[in-house]
Amino acid sequence: MTASALLAAFTVLAGQVLDPAGGPVADARVSVRSGSLVQVAAADSDAQGRFRIEGLQPGSYLLRAEKPGFAPH
């Protein structure tokens, strides 16, 4: 298998964590779990609320964002 074929088997999940007013939430913990609820990967949002998780295999995942003082989503 070539390196490009191996890379094609994985994907990136990127997004932004926003509060109810639409403002960015910095330092939120974003976790990705498989269908069996096993944590696959996690990342923290930056100052603009952006996060990026790389190396996920294609499939369905549950996404959760948490930060003290906010209800988890």
C-alpha positions in Angstrom: 0.0 0.0 0.0 1.4 3.4 -0.9 1.5 6.3 1.5 -1.1 8.2 -0.4 -3.5 5.2 -0.3 -2.9 4.8 3.4 -3.6 8.5 4.0 -6.8 8.3 1.9 -8.1 5.7 4.4 -8.3 8.4 7.2 -10.2 11.6 7.5 -10.1 14.9 9.5 -12.9 16.3 11.7 -12.7 20.1 12.1 -15.1 22.6 13.5 -15.8 25.4 15.9 -17.3 25.4 19.4 -19.7 28.3 20.0 -21.6 29.4 23.0 -25.4 30.0 22.8 -24.8 33.6 21.7 -22.6 32.5 18.9 -19.3 33.5 20.5 -16.2 31.2 20.4 -15.5 28.9 23.3 -11.7 28.5 23.9 -10.2 25.5 25.7 -13.3 23.3 25.3 -12.5 19.6 25.2 -13.9 18.0 22.1 -14.0 14.2 22.1 -14.9 11.7 19.4 -16.3 8.3 20.4 -17.0 5.3 18.3 -20.5 3.7 18.2 -19.4 1.5 21.2 -18.7 4.7 23.1 -15.0 4.1 23.2 -13.1 7.3 23.0 -11.2 7.4 19.7 -9.6 10.9 19.8 -9.8 14.3 21.5 -8.6 17.9 21.0 -9.0 21.2 22.7 -10.4 24.2 21.0 -8.2 27.2 20.3 -8.9 30.9 21.2 -11.4 31.1 18.3 -13.2 27.9 19.4 -11.7 26.0 16.5 -10.6 22.3 16.8 -9.2 19.7 14.5 -8.9 16.0 15.0 -6.9 14.0 12.4 -6.4 10.4 11.6 -10.0 9.1 12.0 -11.1 6.2 10.0 -14.3 6.9 7.9 -17.4 6.0 9.8 -20.0 7.3 12.3 -18.9 8.9 15.5 -20.4 10.7 18.5 -19.0 14.1 19.1 -19.0 15.8 22.6 -17.7 19.3 23.6 -17.2 20.0 27.3 -15.9 23.0 29.3 -16.5 23.8 33.0 -19.4 26.3 33.3 -21.1 25.1 30.1 -23.6 22.2 29.6 -21.9 19.4 27.6 -23.0 19.0 24.0 
